[in-house]
Amino acid sequence: MKKELTYALITPYSLLKSRTGGIISRLLSLSDLELVGARMYTPSDKFLDEYIKTIETQKMKTVWKNAMIDYVNNMLRKNNKLGMANRAMLLLFEGKNAVDVLHNNVIGSASDPLRGNTIRGTYGDSIRSSDGKVEYFEPAVLTSADKAANINQLKLFAKYSLSDGGILEKAVKFPKNKKPETSLIILKPFEKHDPRTGNIIDMISRTGFYMVGVKLLDLSTKQAEEFYGPVKDFFNSSFDDKFKPKLVENLRASLDQKDFSFELTDEIMNKMADQMKKPTVEGEFGNILQYMTGRTPSAFAETKKTIDGKQTICIAILYQGINTIKTIRELLGATDPKKAKYSSIRRFYGLDILRNAVHASDSPASVIRERKIIGFNKEKKTSDINQIISRYIKNSGSSRKR
């Protein structure tokens, strides 16, 4: 069976109520579908008018079709009933029978919001009166109910990916006397169906900061070398304190004094360790590059893989708020998970200094530098979402012609 591409759109209300992490955990873990794209949107009225037309064609009961249309009109527009920023998060999923799997097994039907094993069963809700009218409806996540509508809706997300989507740093309004700042975090390589990525996002939600950007990240070796360049500089400058004592200790353990006609003094040992500075720093830096890219510095594999061969991905997220950089770094905890506080993210989800779950920029200057390296600024000509959807539509059309 040929793979299908479909989507989940986390609603503005779900984002506002900090339900994003829990929803993402379920989206990743309740099926074998593969997450292949992510992007933030603030849907325009023009986009939503076209989107409603695709809902009208979907195969679903009229009462729920009308409820969905009313919800889009009332809750997704810029001028919505709650007066909230209409930020929505689009996630693209690929796999066999993806439309039915995501809609029926993972997100759940609009007409059955009480099924606790689905996303709508947990995060959505609806109230119907005795005459069957839908009095209240919160779907938590929007998706396609059938394959024909799915194609048309994907085309809309591609069409409006630049005008209505991307970095939303102007979407949220702050008091005039408060100057917001943007923080970049990167969820370090995780297996593609690992729910812990959503759990980490859920922990960050306790800050109350706003998600204003999201993208899947596949670092090239060149990008990783530039991104982590300051770490290599730190390794060089801190060699005497960070690496040298351990090297001297290892040399003493591996060399037998009896094999030498002279004394292995501290001076000799230190000079030997100094000779190992360059390969030691290069080796440690290479470990970082290989971990973040899934490639050895000289190789170019097609996908990131863990030691046991499982594919991994990274997610980059921009958070906006007051004092975001310092607050998020404090929540993450110490670089070494063993030294992090018990309430910190790295204490729960980090394994060691290298695999410590999350990267967070340490200053406004670092945010600017790192965003530029990974291409996490406003696109001018196209977007990765547009490319993914356009490629899928083209391939689907070719297969139908055959």
N, C-alpha and C positions, 0 to 999 in steps of 0.2 A: 504493500500500500504506500502510495506517494505521501510524503510529509505535507501537512497543512500549516499555514501561518495564521494565527489569530491573536486577539489582544484582550487585555484586561485594563480598564480605565478606572483607577481608584478615584472615587468622587471627592469633590472639594470638602464635603461634610466629614468624610472619613479622615481626610488629611487634617482638618481643623481639630477633630477630636482625638488626634494622635493614635489612630487605629492602624496606621500604615504598616508598622512593623509586624503586627500580628497577621495582617492580610498577606503581606509578602511571604511570611513563613509558610502559610498554607498554600499559596500559589506555587511555591518552590517544592513543597514536600508531598502534596496530595496526588501527584501524577508523575509520569515519566516525561512530561513535556519539558523542552529546553528553553530557558530564558535567553533570548537573542537580541533584545533591544530595550532601551528605556529612555523616556523623555518626559519633561514637564510641559503642560499645556495650560493656557488660559483661553478657553474657547471663545471665539467671537460669535456674534449673533448670526453672521453669515454662515459660519461653520455649523452652528447648531440648527439653523433652519434646514440645511442640507442633511444633517444627521437625522433629524426627525423624519424626513421623508424616507430614509432607509429603515427606520423603526416601523413605519406604516406598512412596509412590505414584509416584515418578519412574520413567521408562522407562530403565532401565539394567540391566546384567548384575547378577545377584544377588551375586556375589562382591565387586563394587565398591560395590554398595548397602550391603552389610554393613560393608565397610571404612569407608565414609563415616559410617555410624551409629556405629561403634566410635570413630572419630576425634572426632566431636562429643561423645560421652559422656566420652572420656578427656582431651580437650585443650581443650574450650571451657567446661567448667564451672568454677565458682569454686574448687572443690576438684579440681584437675586433677593429672595424673601428674607434671608438672614443677614444681608449686607456684608457677607464674608468675601474674601478674595477667592475668585473662582479658579484656584489652582487645582489641577488634576494631574495624576501621574499615569502615563501610558506605559504598559509593559507588553512586549511582544513575545509570544510563545510559539514554538515550532515542534511538530511531532505528528505521529500517526493519528488520524481522526481528531485533530486538535480542537476543532470547533465544538464538537459534541462532548469531548472529554472535559474541556474547560467549563463549558456552560452547564452541563448536567452533573458532573462528578465533583468538580472543584468549587465553582462559584455558586451553583445552585439555581434552580428555576425561580423566577419572580413570583410564581403562584404558590411556592412552597418555602416560605422564609423561615419556617420553624425547624427545618432539618438541621440539627446541631452539628452534623459532620461537614457541612458546607460553609463557605465564607458568608453567604447571606443568612444562613441559619444562626451564625454567631454574631455577625456585625450588622446585619440588615434587620429590617422590621416592617411590618405592615398591620394595619387595622382595617377590618371590613365591617360595615354596618349590617344589620339584619337583612336588608334588601340586597346585599351583595356589593354595594358600592365601596370602593377603596377610599377610606377616610384619611389614612396616613400611609406613606410608603417611603422607605429608605433602602435602596438596593445595595448600598456599600460599594459595589463594583459594577461597572457596566461592561457588557460583552455582547457578542453576536449570538442570537438565538438560532440562526440557521446559516448555512454555508453561502447562500446567495447574498444575503445581507452582509455577511462577513467581508466578502470581496469589496463591496461598495463602501463599507465603513473604513476598511483599510486604505482604500484610495483617498478618502477624505483626510485621514491622518497624514498621509504622504503629501497631499496637496497643500495642507495648511501647516506643515511642520515648521516652516520658517516664520510665517506671519503670526501664528498662534502658539508656537512652542519654542522651547529652548531654555535660556537663562531668564528667570522671572524676578530679578532683583528689584524691579519697580512695581511688582504686583501687590506687595504688602505695604500698607501705610503705617508709619510710625509717628509718634508725637514730634512736634517741631523741635522740641528741646532735647530729643534723643537721636543720636547719630548711629544708625545701624552699621554693622560690619558683617562681612561674609567670611565664613570659614570653610575650608576644603577638607573633607575626610575621604579616605580611600579604605574600603573594606578589603583587606588583603586576601589573596587567593583562597577561595573556598570551593568545595565541591558543588556542582551545579544544582543539586537538589537538597542542599543543606539548609534546614530551617533556621540555623543559628544566625544567619545574616539578618533575617527579619527580627530576631530577638535583640541583636545589637542595635538596630534602628529603633526598636521599641524602648531600649534603655536610654538612648539619646533623646527620645521624645520627652523625657522628664524635664529637659531644659526649657521646653516651650518654644524653642526656636523653629523657624519656618524653613521647610525644604523649598529651595528655589531653583534647583538644578539637579539632574541625575543622568548618568550615562554608564553604560558598560565599558570597561576599560581593558584593552588588550595592548599592554605596553610592548613596544619594540625594545630591543637591546639598546639602541641609540637613545631612545627616550629615557629608559631606566638609568643609563649612565649619567645623563644630564640631570635627571630628577634627583638622584642620590649622590650627585657630585659633592655636596657639602658633607655628607657622611664620610666619604673617602678622605676629604681634607681633615675631618675630625680624627679619623683613624691615624693619619700621619702625625698630626700634632700631639696626639695623646698616646703614641706608641710606648713611650717609656713607662707610663703608668698603667696602661690598659693591657698591653701584650707582652712587654719585655719580661716582667717577673715570671710569668708562666713559661715563657720560652727558656729562661735560665733554669727553671725548675725541671723542665723536660730534658734539657741537655744534661744536667747532672744525673738524672735518672737513667739516661740511655748510654752515657759514657762511663767506662770503668777506668778508674785512676791507674789500675795495674797495667793497663795497655800503653801508658805514657811514661816517658823517662823524666818528665817534668810535672810540676804541680799544676792542677787545673784550678787556678786562682779565680777569684771573683772578677778580676780585670779581664782575664782570658774569656771567661764565660760571657761577660757583658759585651765584649767585642764580637764574639761569635753570634750573639743574639742580634747585635746591630747589623751584621751582614744579612740577617734574615728579615729585616724590616720590610723591604720591598715585596718579597714573595708573600709575607704574612698579610700585609695590607691588601695586596692584590687578591689573595685567596679569600679573605673575609668579604671584600667588596664583590668578588665574583659570586659568592654564596647569595648575597642580596639580589644581584641581577638575575641569577638563575631562579630564585624563589619567586620573584615578582613577575618574571616573563615566561617561566616554564621552559627556558632555553639556556644552554650553556652560552657564555659570551660569544663564542665563535660559531654557534649553530643556529639554524633558523627552522624550528619545528613549526608545524601548522597550528597546533593547539597547545595550550598550557596543560601540563599533566603533573599530578602528584607522584611521589615515589612509587606508589602502587599502580600507576597508570590511569587513575581517574582524572577526568577533565575538570579544570577549575576556571573560575572567572573572578574578576575584581569589579567592584562597583564604586564609582566616584559620586559623591553627593556634596552639594553646596547648601550650607545652612546660613540663614540670615537672622540677625537679632542684635541685641545689645550685649557687648562683651562676649561674643561667641567664641573667639579663639581661645581665650584663657579658660572659660567655663568648660568647653568640650575637652580640652587637654587635661583638665583636672578630673573630669568624669572618666576619661580613658585610664588614667593612673600612670604609674611609673613605666618606663620603657621595658624594664624587666618585670614580667608578670609576677614573679615570686616576691618582688618587693612592692608590688602595687597594693593599695588598700583593698579590703575585702568587698567593699561596695563598688569597686571600679570595674569597668568593662574588661580590661586586660587580665584582671585577677580571675574572672570567670571564663574568658574565652581565649586568652593567650596561652601559648605553650612555652615559649622562651623569647629571648630578646629579638630574634629574627622573626619568629612566627607569633607576633604579639597582637594579632587580630585586626588592628586598625592603625592607619597613619592619619595624623592631623597636622595641618600647617601650624608653625609656631609663631608666626607674625604676619601682619598685613602684607609685608614685602614678599614673604614666602608664598602667600596665597597667590599673589600676582605672578610670581615666577613659575610656580608649579602649574597653575591653570594654563599658562601659555605653552608649557612643555607638552601637556596632555591634550591640548586643543579644546579646553573647556571654557570657551568664550563664545560670543554670538557668531554663528556661521553667516556667511554672506551669500553663498551660492546654492548649497544643498545641505542635507543633514543625513546622519547615518540611518535614521528611521526611514527617510525617503528612499534611500538606496536599498535598504532591506526589503521594503514593501514593493518597490518598483521591480527589483530582481525577481521577487516571488510572483508578481502578477505576470511578468514576461514569461517566466518558465511555465507557469500554469497555463498560459495561453498557448504556448508551444506544444505542451503535452496534449491539450484538447484538440489541436489541429491534427495531430498524428492519429 
